[in-house]
Amino acid sequence: MPVILEENAYDVWMDSKMNDIEYLKSLLIPFPAQKMKSYPVSTIVNSPKNDVAECLFPINSL
């Protein structure tokens, strides 16, 4: 399952020497929806063979 972290938690999350499980668990909180951005993308994202930047580009919605 993916996790979305606040930017100030990136370093501690990626630190392989961090072994305080309770602290790491405390980072697993719902990420605020108002901080997320969503937009439609092309259907090319539906195939794993399409590992290209265009998968991330917004498309105009109808």
N, CA, C and O of each residue as an XYZ file, in Angstrom:
248
protein
N       0.845     -1.179      0.000
C       0.000      0.000      0.000
C       0.891      1.244      0.000
O       1.816      1.346      0.806
N       0.619      2.167     -0.883
C       1.431      3.394     -0.904
C       1.144      4.275      0.303
O       0.089      4.183      0.931
N       2.094      5.114      0.602
C       1.924      6.070      1.695
C       2.254      7.460      1.158
O       3.191      7.625      0.376
N       1.485      8.447      1.579
C       1.760      9.839      1.226
C       2.166     10.534      2.511
O       1.414     10.559      3.486
N       3.360     11.095      2.501
C       3.908     11.733      3.696
C       4.024     13.234      3.508
O       4.125     13.730      2.386
N       4.007     13.945      4.623
C       4.353     15.359      4.593
C       5.833     15.449      4.230
O       6.614     14.556      4.560
N       6.210     16.517      3.558
C       7.585     16.654      3.075
C       8.615     16.573      4.200
O       9.713     16.056      3.996
N       8.275     17.073      5.376
C       9.237     17.058      6.484
C       9.476     15.651      7.045
O      10.339     15.476      7.905
N       8.738     14.657      6.579
C       8.917     13.281      7.047
C       9.704     12.419      6.061
O      10.023     11.272      6.376
N      10.023     12.938      4.881
C      10.698     12.137      3.857
C      12.002     11.527      4.353
O      12.219     10.322      4.221
N      12.866     12.354      4.921
C      14.200     11.871      5.297
C      14.147     10.774      6.352
O      14.837      9.763      6.227
N      13.344     10.962      7.376
C      13.268      9.945      8.427
C      12.641      8.661      7.883
O      13.049      7.569      8.277
N      11.666      8.771      6.994
C      11.021      7.591      6.418
C      12.014      6.772      5.586
O      11.970      5.542      5.590
N      12.900      7.460      4.880
C      13.853      6.790      4.000
C      15.153      6.386      4.706
O      15.992      5.713      4.108
N      15.324      6.779      5.941
C      16.545      6.480      6.695
C      16.566      4.999      7.088
O      15.782      4.565      7.932
N      17.455      4.237      6.478
C      17.517      2.797      6.751
C      17.977      2.486      8.176
O      17.808      1.361      8.646
N      18.551      3.464      8.860
C      18.987      3.252     10.244
C      17.884      3.563     11.253
O      18.025      3.263     12.439
N      16.802      4.155     10.794
C      15.684      4.471     11.691
C      14.968      3.174     12.039
O      14.428      2.501     11.161
N      14.965      2.824     13.316
C      14.320      1.579     13.731
C      13.280      1.788     14.824
O      12.880      0.838     15.498
N      12.851      3.016     14.996
C      11.797      3.311     15.970
C      10.442      3.098     15.289
O       9.869      4.017     14.703
N       9.958      1.883     15.383
C       8.732      1.493     14.691
C       7.546      2.349     15.121
O       6.722      2.728     14.289
N       7.455      2.649     16.389
C       6.325      3.460     16.863
C       6.356      4.858     16.253
O       5.311      5.404     15.898
N       7.549      5.437     16.129
C       7.649      6.753     15.501
C       7.255      6.668     14.027
O       6.521      7.517     13.519
N       7.750      5.640     13.352
C       7.400      5.479     11.941
C       5.897      5.281     11.774
O       5.300      5.827     10.845
N       5.288      4.515     12.653
C       3.835      4.328     12.601
C       3.104      5.650     12.797
O       2.040      5.868     12.217
N       3.673      6.525     13.610
C       3.018      7.813     13.869
C       2.967      8.689     12.616
O       2.177      9.631     12.549
N       3.798      8.385     11.635
C       3.787      9.134     10.375
C       2.657      8.684      9.451
O       2.313      9.379      8.496
N       2.089      7.527      9.740
C       1.050      6.952      8.891
C      -0.316      7.508      9.260
O      -1.144      6.831      9.869
N      -0.521      8.735      8.882
C      -1.790      9.417      9.134
C      -2.387      9.815      7.789
O      -1.652      9.975      6.815
N      -3.697      9.977      7.718
C      -4.298     10.380      6.441
C      -3.711     11.700      5.943
O      -3.578     12.662      6.701
N      -3.368     11.727      4.672
C      -2.839     12.944      4.062
C      -4.019     13.843      3.720
O      -5.009     13.376      3.156
N      -3.926     15.128      4.056
C      -5.056     16.034      3.821
C      -5.433     16.131      2.334
O      -4.584     16.411      1.488
N      -6.687     15.900      2.035
C      -7.162     15.943      0.650
C      -6.917     17.299      0.006
O      -6.645     17.371     -1.193
N      -7.009     18.376      0.781
C      -6.821     19.708      0.205
C      -5.383     19.948     -0.252
O      -5.120     20.900     -0.987
N      -4.452     19.099      0.174
C      -3.061     19.225     -0.269
C      -2.783     18.388     -1.519
O      -1.696     18.464     -2.092
N      -3.756     17.599     -1.935
C      -3.586     16.758     -3.116
C      -4.121     17.475     -4.348
O      -4.983     18.349     -4.257
N      -3.594     17.087     -5.488
C      -4.062     17.624     -6.759
C      -4.389     16.441     -7.657
O      -3.593     15.510     -7.785
N      -5.545     16.480     -8.269
C      -5.907     15.410     -9.196
C      -6.306     16.014    -10.533
O      -6.796     17.141    -10.610
N      -6.085     15.241    -11.575
C      -6.448     15.678    -12.921
C      -6.507     14.447    -13.822
O      -5.841     13.447    -13.558
N      -7.301     14.524    -14.880
C      -7.380     13.387    -15.792
C      -6.083     13.233    -16.588
O      -5.431     14.214    -16.946
N      -5.731     11.984    -16.849
C      -4.548     11.678    -17.656
C      -4.962     10.751    -18.796
O      -6.066     10.206    -18.800
N      -4.080     10.586    -19.739
C      -4.346      9.746    -20.902
C      -4.511      8.281    -20.493
O      -3.999      7.845    -19.462
N      -5.223      7.551    -21.311
C      -5.388      6.113    -21.068
C      -4.100      5.334    -21.308
O      -4.056      4.130    -21.060
N      -3.050      5.999    -21.788
C      -1.778      5.274    -21.961
C      -1.225      4.791    -20.621
O      -0.363      3.913    -20.592
N      -1.705      5.349    -19.524
C      -1.244      4.895    -18.203
C      -1.726      3.482    -17.892
O      -1.234      2.853    -16.955
N      -2.676      2.981    -18.662
C      -3.246      1.663    -18.389
C      -2.327      0.505    -18.759
O      -2.610     -0.643    -18.415
N      -1.243      0.789    -19.447
C      -0.321     -0.277    -19.840
C       1.049     -0.052    -19.210
O       1.624      1.027    -19.359
N       1.578     -1.043    -18.512
C       2.894     -0.888    -17.887
C       4.026     -0.693    -18.895
O       5.099     -0.215    -18.526
N       3.805     -1.053    -20.158
C       4.861     -0.853    -21.160
C       5.038      0.624    -21.506
O       6.044      1.002    -22.105
N       4.077      1.452    -21.135
C       4.158      2.887    -21.406
C       4.794      3.608    -20.223
O       4.113      4.301    -19.467
N       6.080      3.440    -20.075
C       6.826      4.080    -18.988
C       7.428      5.382    -19.518
O       8.637      5.503    -19.714
N       6.537      6.349    -19.743
C       6.935      7.614    -20.365
C       6.351      8.787    -19.588
O       5.359      8.642    -18.873
N       6.967      9.932    -19.735
C       6.522     11.136    -19.020
C       5.093     11.517    -19.382
O       4.381     12.095    -18.560
N       4.669     11.205    -20.589
C       3.313     11.565    -21.021
C       2.234     10.963    -20.121
O       1.106     11.456    -20.093
N       2.566      9.919    -19.397
C       1.603      9.321    -18.463
C       1.197     10.308    -17.375
O       0.126     10.176    -16.783
N       2.039     11.288    -17.113
C       1.785     12.247    -16.039
C       1.136     13.534    -16.515
O       0.673     14.332    -15.700
N       1.097     13.748    -17.821
C       0.586     15.011    -18.339
C      -0.936     15.074    -18.235
O      -1.622     14.111    -18.575
N      -1.460     16.200    -17.768
C      -2.923     16.355    -17.747
C      -3.476     16.414    -19.172
O      -2.823     16.909    -20.090
N      -4.681     15.901    -19.331
C      -5.368     16.049    -20.612
C      -6.577     16.939    -20.385
O      -7.077     17.052    -19.265
N      -7.034     17.556    -21.433
C      -8.227     18.400    -21.325
C      -9.437     17.518    -21.120
O      -9.653     16.562    -21.865
N     -10.221     17.834    -20.118
C     -11.438     17.064    -19.890
C     -12.562     17.659    -20.725
O     -12.548     18.846    -21.051
N     -13.521     16.831    -21.062
C     -14.644     17.287    -21.893
C     -15.650     18.066    -21.098
O     -16.654     18.520    -21.647
